Amino acid sequence: MDFKNIKRPVIIAGPCSAETEKQVMETAVKLAADGIKIFRAGIWKPRTRPGNFEGIGSKGLEWLKNVKEQTGMLTTTEVANTKHVYEALKAGIDILWIGARTSTNPFAVQEIADALKGMKIKIMIKNPVNADINLWIGATERFKKAGISDITVIHRGFSSYTQSIYRNDPMWQIPVEFRRRMKDIPMLCDPSHIAGRRDLLLRISQKAMDLNYEGLMIETHINPKTALSDAKQQITPEELKKLINSLIIRHRNIKDMENPEHLNTLEELRTKIDEYDEIIFNYLHKRMETAKDIGKLKKKNKITVYQPDRWNQILEHAVEKGKKLGLSTRFINTFLEAVHQESINRQTEIFKK
């Protein structure tokens, strides 16, 4: 099943955890009635600390088999080791997904990939817990090398030490870069784990659609208030239907613009962007050359490369000026940190000579 060739948005829905057969079936029947084609449910739940609900275990696979038989929906669950893989395959699970904790561990990913070597099955890979794009790409490559061709990735946000309204910071620039590097891999968004609360789901889902994702994986429970895990981020089937109907699905290709005259305007604006980028790069080059001259003076006078007072002065001034120009503090910090690091690298090279 190639998600790139299915009408957007692809929707995968179902509870965070399979808790009881009644809960699973009632949720599935309502979702199927609303046209949802893929049912998700966690059978084995990796929890941060022991003592929390860690999933119903293998007996829940029978419930997923019943879902498939009674509704015709495809089923998917998370696997974290080879035992999970064998049991899920034996139960006829259609799609396996690799969770964020597992994709962080190349050893675990490789074991699962080896267990699936040469099989025709769909694999979905969530981004690692930590913001390391190479781990995410590496996990994808391991399954490719094992002969798995039907691969989708899922953006579910990243753990962050900074305070945020999100449970997991979306860090949208990372999935955007992933798509640039691996453009043939479909991408879904898991707004449930990014948000951590249901009131943010629509905002995140719309952002994912605007960024050209193929679809969404949304945790849906017949009665979220009673959920044994992640109760605050789950929604009812009725709420899911409302969310889907509220999404604005835009054209994926520029050539599909509804007003052909706007295409010329767009090209003119893109030309301006290219011109501004040229100016920015020329001035960045001049800035780095000046940084090298500063490095030579520091070396002659036995001064350290890094000067924290000067750096704080630059940053504070830039943030203040950026606000007046409508630029976010986060953007200014990220941009200047990269520029500053490159300046340090240039000066360090001078010190080495």
C-alpha positions as CSV (number, residue, x, y, z in Angstrom):
1,M,0.0,0.0,0.0
2,D,1.8,3.1,-1.2
3,F,0.4,6.1,0.7
4,K,1.7,8.4,-2.0
5,N,-0.8,7.1,-4.4
6,I,-3.8,7.3,-2.1
7,K,-6.1,10.3,-1.8
8,R,-4.9,12.6,1.0
9,P,-5.2,12.5,3.9
10,V,-4.5,8.9,4.8
11,I,-6.0,8.4,8.2
12,I,-4.9,5.8,10.7
13,A,-6.9,5.8,13.9
14,G,-7.6,3.7,17.0
15,P,-6.8,3.7,20.7
16,C,-3.3,4.3,22.2
17,S,-3.7,0.9,23.8
18,A,-6.0,-2.1,23.3
19,E,-7.5,-2.4,26.7
20,T,-10.6,-4.7,26.4
21,E,-12.1,-6.5,23.5
22,K,-15.3,-4.4,23.9
23,Q,-13.3,-1.1,23.8
24,V,-11.4,-2.2,20.7
25,M,-14.4,-3.4,18.8
26,E,-16.7,-0.5,19.6
27,T,-14.0,2.0,18.5
28,A,-13.3,0.0,15.3
29,V,-16.9,-0.3,14.3
30,K,-17.5,3.5,14.6
31,L,-14.3,4.3,12.8
32,A,-15.1,1.9,10.0
33,A,-18.6,3.4,9.6
34,D,-16.9,6.8,9.1
35,G,-14.7,5.4,6.3
36,I,-11.4,4.9,8.2
37,K,-9.5,2.1,6.5
38,I,-6.6,1.5,8.9
39,F,-7.0,0.7,12.6
40,R,-4.2,1.2,15.1
41,A,-3.8,-0.1,18.6
42,G,-0.9,-0.6,20.9
43,I,-0.6,-4.2,22.2
44,W,2.8,-3.9,23.9
45,K,3.4,-0.4,25.4
46,P,6.9,0.7,26.4
47,R,6.5,2.9,29.4
48,T,9.0,5.3,30.9
49,R,8.6,3.8,34.4
50,P,7.4,0.4,35.5
51,G,4.0,0.1,37.2
52,N,2.1,2.0,34.5
53,F,-0.1,0.1,32.1
54,E,2.3,-1.7,29.7
55,G,-0.3,-3.1,27.3
56,I,-2.6,-6.0,27.3
57,G,0.0,-8.2,25.6
58,S,-0.4,-10.9,23.0
59,K,-4.1,-11.7,23.6
60,G,-4.9,-8.3,22.2
61,L,-3.8,-9.6,18.8
62,E,-6.9,-11.7,18.6
63,W,-9.0,-8.6,19.1
64,L,-7.2,-7.0,16.1
65,K,-7.9,-10.1,14.1
66,N,-11.6,-9.7,14.9
67,V,-11.5,-6.1,13.9
68,K,-10.1,-7.1,10.5
69,E,-12.7,-9.8,10.0
70,Q,-15.7,-7.8,11.1
71,T,-14.9,-4.4,9.6
72,G,-12.5,-5.1,6.7
73,M,-10.0,-2.5,8.1
74,L,-6.3,-3.1,7.9
75,T,-4.6,-3.4,11.3
76,T,-1.4,-2.0,12.6
77,T,0.5,-2.2,15.9
78,E,3.9,-1.3,17.3
79,V,6.7,-3.9,17.6
80,A,9.8,-3.4,19.6
81,N,11.6,-6.8,19.3
82,T,11.7,-10.0,17.3
83,K,9.2,-11.7,19.6
84,H,6.6,-9.0,18.9
85,V,7.3,-9.3,15.1
86,Y,6.7,-13.1,15.0
87,E,3.5,-12.8,17.1
88,A,2.1,-9.9,15.0
89,L,2.9,-11.7,11.7
90,K,1.3,-14.9,13.0
91,A,-1.9,-12.9,13.9
92,G,-2.0,-11.4,10.4
93,I,-1.3,-7.8,11.4
94,D,-1.0,-5.9,8.1
95,I,1.3,-3.1,9.0
96,L,4.0,-2.9,11.7
97,W,5.3,0.3,13.2
98,I,8.6,1.0,14.9
99,G,8.2,3.3,17.9
100,A,10.2,6.3,18.9
101,R,12.1,4.5,21.6
102,T,13.0,1.7,19.3
103,S,14.1,3.8,16.4
104,T,16.6,5.4,18.8
105,N,18.4,2.1,19.1
106,P,20.2,0.8,15.9
107,F,20.7,-2.6,17.4
108,A,17.0,-3.1,18.0
109,V,16.1,-1.7,14.6
110,Q,18.6,-4.1,12.9
111,E,17.2,-7.1,14.8
112,I,13.7,-6.3,13.6
113,A,14.9,-5.6,10.1
114,D,16.7,-9.0,10.0
115,A,13.6,-10.8,11.2
116,L,11.6,-9.2,8.4
117,K,14.3,-9.7,5.7
118,G,12.8,-10.2,2.3
119,M,9.2,-10.1,3.5
120,K,6.4,-8.2,1.7
121,I,5.0,-6.1,4.6
122,K,4.5,-2.4,5.2
123,I,6.7,-0.8,7.9
124,M,6.2,2.6,9.5
125,I,9.0,4.2,11.4
126,K,8.5,6.9,14.0
127,N,11.1,9.5,14.5
128,P,13.5,8.8,17.4
129,V,12.8,10.4,20.7
130,N,15.8,12.6,20.4
131,A,16.2,15.1,17.6
132,D,18.7,13.1,15.5
133,I,17.7,13.0,11.8
134,N,20.5,10.6,11.0
135,L,19.1,8.0,13.4
136,W,15.8,8.3,11.6
137,I,17.3,8.0,8.2
138,G,19.5,5.2,9.4
139,A,16.5,3.2,10.7
140,T,14.9,3.7,7.3
141,E,18.0,2.5,5.5
142,R,18.3,-0.6,7.6
143,F,14.8,-1.8,6.5
144,K,15.6,-0.9,2.9
145,K,18.7,-3.0,3.0
146,A,16.6,-5.9,4.4
147,G,14.6,-5.8,1.3
148,I,11.6,-4.0,2.7
149,S,10.3,-1.6,0.0
150,D,7.0,-0.4,1.4
151,I,8.2,2.0,4.1
152,T,6.5,5.1,5.6
153,V,7.8,7.3,8.3
154,I,5.8,9.0,11.1
155,H,6.7,12.4,12.6
156,R,5.6,12.3,16.2
157,G,7.8,15.1,17.7
158,F,11.0,15.2,19.8
159,S,11.8,15.3,23.4
160,S,13.1,18.7,24.4
161,Y,14.5,20.2,27.6
162,T,12.8,23.6,26.8
163,Q,9.3,24.5,28.0
164,S,6.7,24.1,25.3
165,I,3.0,23.9,24.9
166,Y,3.6,20.5,23.2
167,R,4.3,17.2,24.8
168,N,6.9,16.6,22.1
169,D,8.4,19.5,20.2
170,P,7.4,19.2,16.5
171,M,10.7,20.7,15.3
172,W,9.2,20.9,11.8
173,Q,12.5,21.6,10.2
174,I,13.7,18.0,10.9
175,P,10.9,16.2,9.0
176,V,11.2,18.8,6.3
177,E,14.9,18.0,6.0
178,F,14.1,14.3,6.1
179,R,11.8,14.7,3.1
180,R,14.4,16.6,1.2
181,R,17.0,13.8,1.7
182,M,14.6,10.9,1.2
183,K,11.9,12.3,-1.1
184,D,10.4,8.9,-2.1
185,I,9.5,8.0,1.5
186,P,5.8,8.9,2.4
187,M,5.4,10.7,5.7
188,L,2.5,10.8,8.2
189,C,2.1,13.0,11.2
190,D,1.2,11.7,14.7
191,P,-0.4,14.9,16.2
192,S,-1.5,13.0,19.3
193,H,2.1,12.5,20.6
194,I,3.2,16.0,19.5
195,A,0.3,17.6,21.2
196,G,-0.2,15.6,24.4
197,R,-3.6,17.2,24.6
198,R,-6.7,17.1,22.3
199,D,-7.2,20.8,21.9
200,L,-4.0,21.1,19.8
201,L,-4.7,18.3,17.4
202,L,-6.4,20.3,14.7
203,R,-3.7,22.9,14.6
204,I,-0.9,20.3,14.3
205,S,-2.9,18.2,11.8
206,Q,-3.5,21.3,9.5
207,K,0.2,22.2,9.7
208,A,1.2,18.7,8.6
209,M,-1.2,18.9,5.7
210,D,0.1,22.3,4.7
211,L,3.6,20.8,4.7
212,N,2.5,18.1,2.2
213,Y,2.4,15.1,4.5
214,E,0.5,12.1,3.2
215,G,-1.7,11.7,6.2
216,L,-2.2,11.4,10.0
217,M,-2.1,8.8,12.7
218,I,-4.5,10.0,15.5
219,E,-5.3,8.2,18.7
220,T,-9.0,7.6,18.9
221,H,-10.8,5.9,21.9
222,I,-14.5,5.1,22.4
223,N,-14.3,6.8,25.8
224,P,-11.0,8.7,26.2
225,K,-11.7,9.7,29.8
226,T,-11.3,6.1,30.9
227,A,-8.2,5.3,28.8
228,L,-5.5,3.5,30.6
229,S,-2.8,5.4,28.7
230,D,-2.5,8.9,27.2
231,A,-6.1,9.8,28.0
232,K,-5.5,13.6,27.5
233,Q,-4.5,13.3,23.9
234,Q,-7.1,10.8,22.6
235,I,-10.4,11.8,21.0
236,T,-13.7,10.0,20.2
237,P,-14.6,8.7,16.7
238,E,-17.1,11.6,16.5
239,E,-14.4,14.1,17.3
240,L,-12.1,12.6,14.8
241,K,-14.7,12.9,12.1
242,K,-15.1,16.6,13.0
243,L,-11.4,17.1,12.9
244,I,-11.0,15.5,9.4
245,N,-13.9,17.6,8.1
246,S,-12.3,20.7,9.4
247,L,-9.0,20.2,7.5
248,I,-8.2,22.3,4.5
249,I,-6.5,20.0,2.0
250,R,-4.5,22.1,-0.5
251,H,-3.1,21.1,-3.9
252,R,0.3,19.4,-3.7
253,N,1.7,20.7,-6.9
254,I,2.2,24.3,-8.1
255,K,0.9,23.4,-11.5
256,D,-2.5,22.7,-10.0
257,M,-3.0,26.3,-8.9
258,E,-6.7,27.2,-9.5
259,N,-5.8,30.6,-10.9
260,P,-3.2,30.2,-13.7
261,E,-2.4,34.0,-13.5
262,H,-1.1,33.5,-10.0
263,L,1.5,31.1,-11.3
264,N,3.3,34.0,-13.0
265,T,3.1,36.0,-9.8
266,L,4.5,33.1,-7.8
267,E,7.5,32.8,-10.2
268,E,8.2,36.5,-9.8
269,L,8.1,36.2,-6.0
270,R,10.4,33.2,-6.1
271,T,12.9,35.2,-8.3
272,K,12.9,37.8,-5.6
273,I,13.7,35.2,-3.0
274,D,16.6,33.9,-5.1
275,E,17.9,37.5,-5.4
276,Y,17.7,38.1,-1.6
277,D,19.4,34.7,-0.9
278,E,22.3,35.8,-3.2
279,I,22.6,39.1,-1.2
280,I,22.5,37.2,2.1
281,F,25.2,34.7,1.0
282,N,27.5,37.5,-0.2
283,Y,27.2,39.3,3.1
284,L,27.7,36.1,5.0
285,H,31.0,35.6,3.1
286,K,32.1,39.1,3.9
287,R,31.1,38.5,7.6
288,M,33.2,35.3,7.7
289,E,36.2,37.1,6.1
290,T,35.9,39.8,8.8
291,A,35.7,37.0,11.5
292,K,39.0,35.6,10.2
293,D,40.7,39.0,10.5
294,I,39.4,39.2,14.1
295,G,40.8,35.7,14.7
296,K,44.3,36.8,13.5
297,L,44.2,39.8,15.9
298,K,43.2,37.5,18.8
299,K,46.0,35.1,18.0
300,K,48.6,37.8,17.9
301,N,47.4,39.1,21.2
302,K,46.9,35.7,22.9
303,I,43.1,36.2,23.3
304,T,40.7,33.3,23.4
305,V,38.5,32.6,20.4
306,Y,35.2,32.6,22.4
307,Q,34.2,35.9,24.0
308,P,31.0,35.4,25.9
309,D,30.3,39.0,26.6
310,R,30.6,39.9,23.0
311,W,28.4,37.0,22.0
312,N,25.7,38.0,24.4
313,Q,25.8,41.5,23.2
314,I,25.4,40.4,19.5
315,L,22.5,38.1,20.5
316,E,20.6,40.6,22.6
317,H,20.9,43.3,20.0
318,A,19.8,40.9,17.2
319,V,16.8,39.6,19.1
320,E,15.7,43.2,19.9
321,K,16.1,44.3,16.3
322,G,14.5,41.1,15.0
323,K,11.3,41.7,17.1
324,K,10.9,45.1,15.5
325,L,11.1,43.5,12.1
326,G,8.6,40.7,12.9
327,L,11.3,37.9,13.2
328,S,10.8,35.4,16.0
329,T,13.3,35.1,18.8
330,R,13.6,31.4,18.0
331,F,14.6,32.1,14.4
332,I,17.1,34.8,15.4
333,N,18.7,32.5,18.0
334,T,18.9,29.5,15.6
335,F,20.3,31.6,12.7
336,L,22.9,33.5,14.8
337,E,24.0,30.4,16.7
338,A,24.9,28.8,13.3
339,V,26.7,31.9,12.1
340,H,28.5,32.2,15.4
341,Q,29.6,28.6,15.3
342,E,31.0,29.0,11.8
343,S,32.9,32.1,12.9
344,I,34.4,30.2,15.8
345,N,35.4,27.4,13.4
346,R,37.1,29.9,11.1
347,Q,39.0,31.5,13.9
348,T,39.9,28.1,15.4
349,E,41.5,27.1,12.1
350,I,43.7,30.3,12.3
351,F,44.8,29.4,15.8
352,K,45.9,25.9,14.5
353,K,48.2,27.3,11.9
